[in-house]
Structures are given as C-alpha cells and as structure tokens.
Amino acid sequence: MIRKKKAVLLAAACAVCALAALAACSPQQATSEAAEPGGAAENLNFVDGKIGSKIGYSDEGRLIDNIDQLSDIYSHEEEEAANAENNQPSVYTDRNGFEIQPVPADSKGYNVAWLDAEDRGCLSCHETLEDAQMNQPTYHRLIMMGYPVEQGVQNCVMCHDTWQPSANKLKDNIHQTHFNNEMFGDMGGNCMSCHHIDDDGEFVLWDVAKYDLFKGYKTVAAKDSGATVSYDQDTITPLENQFYKTIKSEPAEWTNDDTQIDPTVYENWTIEIKGDVSNPVTMTLPELKERFGTVTAVLKNHCNVNGTGQGTIYQAEVTGIPLKDVIEFAQPLEGANGYTPKGYDGFGNLMPIEYLDEDAMLVLEVNGETLRPSQGYPVAVWVGGGAAGAEFPKYVTSISITTEDDPDKLWTHPRHGTNVAPSVTPDPEVVFYPNAGVLNYPTGVVFEDQVGKEITFEGYADAYTEPITRVEYSLDGGKTWITMETPNSDIDRWVYWRMNYTPQEAGSYHLKIRAFSLGSDGAEHAPTYTTDYMFTVR
C-alpha cells in the first residue's frame, strides 16, 4: 500500500503549520539534538551552533576562497543514484484489483524525497474517500463509482464549494476536523499534507495540482505518438458499472439489495399527481403502465457533482411510462409552469414543465431488466435533453404541479457541475463544463509487460445540454494535442471515446484530456481546467 503516514483529507490550518515548521528548523533545536547521542542531527557538522558542511568543505574564510576543493568533494552522482533507489514510488493493489503507482519514478528521487508526494493527498491516509465519508460522525450521502475509477476530491469540491451555495464549505469542515483530530497530528499531518502553494502564493489542493508538479514523465509529442482516437454515442454502460448514490435519508435494506426485488413493491406502489391540476390523480404503477404504455430511449445519466475527470456518469437504455402523458392526464391549470417529482426520502427539484419531452419518463427498466433497488426500484424519473443528475429522483411517490411567478425558482439545466478549480475557493467566472475522463482504468494504473504493445483507453466527454464538438489529448504536458472532431453530436447521449496508444518506453505518462462544446449562442466553450490522468508502463 501507499505509505499512509498522515491522516489527510483535503486541507489544513496553515498559519499554525508554518509556525511549527519554523520552530522545528531553528538552530537552537538543531544544537540541542546534536548534543544527544542518536539525535536527529548527530552526523551534522556544527559551526558556532549552526549546521555546517558535512562533506569536508573548509569552514575557514570566505566560501568562494575555497572553491578549488569542489572538484574533489562536491560530487553527487552516487548520492543521487542512491536517493532515487531509496525513494522509489510505492505500488499497491486497489479494491478493483488494479495495480496502482500514484507517483512517477524519477532519476533523482525528487517526487518522493522533495515533494513528499506519497504522503500527501486524500489517499495517503484514507483507503478511499467513500471510507472517509462513512466514518464521519453524521450521515453523509455516498456516491460509489461503478466504473473502476477512484473518486477524488474534485467531487467533494463540486458539491461543497461550487455547485451548492448553501452547502457547508469544505475548507471550513476539513480544517477543523483534521486539526482537532489526534490521529492527524500523530500521523504527522500538516498544511502541506493537503495543499500545494502555487506561483501566486495561493494554497491549492495537492490532489488537483500534483500532476503538473511531478518529475520523470515520458513525454511524447502529438505528431510522434502514433495514437488513434475514435468515438460513438451508442455505448451502453453495463448494470454493474452504473454509479450509485444514496438517498437523503439513511438507506433501508430494500433500497440497496439488488439481489432481492420484491414484486409486491411494484404492484402496490402509487404515484400521486397533485397541485395546480384540475384532475388530481393517484394510481399504482401497474395502472399507469396499462393506461399510458411505455417508451424506450437511450439516455445518459450525468451526476451534477461529477468533478473534473471523475466517473459519476453512465449511459443506459431505459424503458418507462411517458411522463408527459401522465402530467397531461392530470390537466395542469393554465399558467402552470413547474413540476416537482419527489422520492420517498423527500428528494426532488422544481423543474420547468417544458422539460417534459418525449424522453421524460417514469423509468421501470434499465438495459432490459427491472430497475434495480439501488437505482430507484420500483420507479425513478429520468429527463432527457442533456439533463443533469438533479433531474433523476429515485423511489418517486409524488409529482406536484405548480405555478411559479419567479422563474429563478425553477431548476434549469445547470451551468455547473463538471470542472473544478484547483482551489477550495471557486471562481464564479470558471466554466464548469464540458467534462471528459477515462472510465476503464483508474489513474495511476500500472501496465505490466506493455512496452511496444497497444493500450486502449476508454472514456466519456459530456457538457449536459451542449453538444460536444471535439475532444483533445496530450502526452507532453499540453504542449501539443491530438484532436478528435465530434460533429453533430446528440446532447441526450454521451460521447464515448477510445484512444489506442502504443508506448515505446517504460515509465510513467501524463495524459491530459479536454473537451469542447457548442453553446446556444454559437460560441465554443472550452473547459477552464483539463482532466489529468497518469499511467505507468513496465
């Protein structure tokens, strides 16, 4: 496993850390340690109580007067080789069975020795972020990935600092819970466990910034890569790879056990259509199905808080009762412009009635099988038109029709949700879409015996209600890009891409991915932040 020395999640109270660090490095402390046998500074040379040279350089006169000694004593070739050998990155096996090397190896051991890269970031302590959430003292909804990708802090920031203005700020919660936690201190946690200081002096999240800081990557220009890229919009996510999100209240057994589907739940489940309608109605699902029939469509399900490069997305073939027909049967009053489907846990969003197109449905089946309990059995609402996750409530029990004077109250397709700034303070000018990521391998994956052999990476690009126009890939830190055009893409479906690449050398590679979309004003939208992904070839 990674050397998990620090209890780290996301951030730290940096002023306290800075003072502690200054005290730890004071000459007085060094002198005191040197006086004790076996102390940390025992082998250092001290001059007037200060740390001096230990390699034999004269301590008399000006340093410059003794430069003739350098050729004899100042050689670090062996030391650098030894440092690189002693600071080889660790490798572990993740829960999906993939071998993971989160830090690239480099010729001087810089990443481990100087960046301390293995002991920084969420997973230097926590097995997974899902584990961290489940160990909190209060209930926190969980998102569990279906594809074999690690959930990252990008998802946390999306919900707590970017998407929901009313949500508790991550920086407030994390600083306090870590600095008031004995385990964090006992494991050596400090500000830099969770942060990097950028060129502007800002504390940014290590897990976001790290990819551009590592040394030792194999860089390949686009024209020399030999990579080929392709895409389709038809790829369907297998049931086992669909992400799972808990409900607002604590999950009951029947909402999660996909091996046990009680048919009586479906038979007796009712949905109430109420509010500003002249024909309020309550019907069971079998009654609704018999009266209105079913439709089938291929739609994407993209979570609102899917952070940069994260895998909280899937595409499925869904079959359900046409929601538009059900609402029209209830006869909304003139001027009614909103509807709110709610699950038994109370989750639901007020949405414009115009979202009720032919692909809005009360979903009963996914990929030809009965909707699973973890996905909302016996019924969930899905909305087409590039909808985001807030338009997919599960375990639906009611739909309220309302007339709203203030259109701002209506949930509209979001201009948010896919990209986060490398900071705990979101920039309101940041464009939070489009998004793209790898789905078939986790970042940091190790490919054994793969030099000279083709690797296929698969992933998605999506921008909610905006069609994707192109996806770009870089293997040289963003200097040159491989471009894949995606003309006339359908917003109801994701762009599912494949990149075939044959590495010619062993080592670690940094893959950057960015997607572009077409706005309603005809302007192309670019992501403010690209997706960073790493893999190692042996």
Beta strands, then each sheet from edge to edge (+ up, - down):
strand 1: 45-47
strand 2: 50-52
strand 3: 92-93
strand 4: 99-100
strand 5: 143-144
strand 6: 195-197
strand 7: 203-205
strand 8: 228-232
strand 9: 244-245
strand 10: 270-275
strand 11: 281-284
strand 12: 295-302
strand 13: 313-322
strand 14: 338-343
strand 15: 351-352
strand 16: 361-366
strand 17: 369-370
strand 18: 380-382
strand 19: 396-402
strand 20: 435-438
strand 21: 445-447
strand 22: 455-462
strand 23: 468-474
strand 24: 482-485
strand 25: 495-501
strand 26: 507-518
strand 27: 524-525
strand 28: 531-537
sheet 1: 1+ 2-
sheet 2: 3+ 4-
sheet 3: 5+ 9-
sheet 4: 6+ 7-
sheet 5: 8+ 25- 22+ 20-
sheet 6: 11+ 10- 19- 14+ 15-
sheet 7: 12+ 13- 16+ 17-
sheet 8: 12+ 13- 16+ 18-
sheet 9: 21+ 28+ 26- 23+ 24-
sheet 10: 21+ 28+ 26- 27+
end
